[in-house]
């Protein structure tokens, strides 16, 4: 009975461990893709030219492609959300409304 509990705990821990590693790899790949977009520095070219094994090169390509995919989808999502639209309009609103008040309404209130 005790053995069964230990086995089930270990198998669950193993699955969670694999998922944790996969998530960390995806996060790292996304960070590298973001750095490439922001600075133009391509770690992908540097790494892929140094990998000689065919299967390791394929895995490396998939690693970097996964990060690019996540960054692409994240940028698309942020462009479509109200938060991105709100941030785009914020400076324009400040120019038209000093101190958060509408200039036209302030003049009308004073009359």
C-alpha positions as CSV (number, residue, x, y, z in Angstrom):
1,X,0.0,0.0,0.0
2,X,2.8,2.4,0.9
3,X,4.7,1.4,-2.3
4,X,1.6,2.2,-4.4
5,X,1.4,5.7,-2.9
6,X,5.1,6.3,-3.6
7,X,4.9,5.2,-7.2
8,X,1.9,7.4,-7.9
9,X,3.5,10.4,-6.3
10,X,6.7,9.8,-8.3
11,X,4.9,9.5,-11.6
12,X,2.9,12.6,-10.9
13,X,6.1,14.4,-9.9
14,X,7.8,13.2,-13.1
15,X,5.0,14.5,-15.3
16,X,5.1,17.9,-13.5
17,X,8.9,17.9,-13.8
18,X,8.7,17.4,-17.5
19,X,6.0,20.1,-17.9
20,X,8.1,22.5,-15.8
21,X,11.2,21.9,-18.0
22,X,9.1,22.4,-21.1
23,X,7.6,25.6,-19.8
24,X,11.1,26.9,-18.9
25,X,12.4,26.0,-22.4
26,X,9.5,27.9,-23.9
27,X,10.0,30.9,-21.7
28,X,13.8,30.9,-22.6
29,X,13.1,30.6,-26.3
30,X,10.5,33.4,-26.1
31,X,13.0,35.7,-24.3
32,X,15.6,35.0,-27.0
33,X,13.0,35.8,-29.7
34,X,12.2,39.1,-27.9
35,X,15.8,40.0,-27.6
36,X,16.3,39.3,-31.3
37,X,13.3,41.6,-32.2
38,X,14.4,44.4,-29.9
39,X,18.1,44.4,-30.7
40,X,18.6,42.5,-33.9
41,X,21.0,40.1,-32.2
42,X,20.3,36.6,-33.5
43,X,21.4,33.9,-31.1
44,X,19.7,31.4,-33.4
45,X,22.2,31.8,-36.3
46,X,25.1,31.5,-33.8
47,X,23.8,28.3,-32.3
48,X,22.4,26.6,-35.4
49,X,25.7,26.9,-37.3
50,X,27.6,25.2,-34.5
51,X,25.3,22.2,-34.2
52,X,26.5,19.3,-36.4
53,X,24.1,16.5,-35.5
54,X,21.1,16.5,-37.8
55,X,18.6,15.7,-35.0
56,X,20.0,18.2,-32.6
57,X,19.8,20.8,-35.3
58,X,16.2,20.0,-35.9
59,X,15.5,20.2,-32.2
60,X,17.3,23.6,-32.1
61,X,15.2,24.9,-34.9
62,X,12.0,23.8,-33.2
63,X,13.2,25.4,-30.0
64,X,13.7,28.8,-31.6
65,X,10.6,28.5,-33.8
66,X,8.5,27.9,-30.7
67,X,9.8,31.1,-29.1
68,X,9.0,33.1,-32.3
69,X,5.5,31.7,-32.4
70,X,4.8,32.7,-28.7
71,X,6.2,36.2,-29.3
72,X,4.1,36.6,-32.5
73,X,0.9,35.5,-30.8
74,X,1.6,37.7,-27.8
75,X,2.2,40.8,-30.0
76,X,-1.0,40.0,-32.0
77,X,-3.0,39.6,-28.8
78,X,-1.7,42.8,-27.3
79,X,-2.5,44.7,-30.5
80,X,-6.1,43.5,-30.4
81,X,-6.7,44.2,-26.7
82,X,-8.2,47.4,-25.3
83,X,-5.1,47.9,-23.1
84,X,-2.9,48.4,-26.2
85,X,-5.5,50.8,-27.7
86,X,-5.7,52.6,-24.5
87,X,-1.9,53.1,-24.3
88,X,-1.8,54.2,-27.9
89,X,-4.5,56.9,-27.2
90,X,-3.1,58.1,-23.9
91,X,-0.6,60.7,-25.1
92,X,-3.2,62.3,-27.5
93,X,-5.7,62.6,-24.6
94,X,-3.1,64.4,-22.4
95,X,-2.4,66.9,-25.1
96,X,-6.1,67.8,-25.5
97,X,-7.0,67.6,-21.8
98,X,-4.5,69.2,-19.5
99,X,-4.8,68.0,-15.9
100,X,-7.4,65.5,-17.0
101,X,-10.1,68.1,-17.8
102,X,-11.5,69.0,-21.2
103,X,-10.3,72.5,-22.2
104,X,-13.6,73.4,-23.8
105,X,-15.6,72.5,-20.7
106,X,-13.4,74.6,-18.5
107,X,-14.0,77.7,-20.6
108,X,-17.8,77.0,-20.6
109,X,-17.8,76.6,-16.8
110,X,-16.1,79.9,-16.3
111,X,-18.7,81.8,-18.3
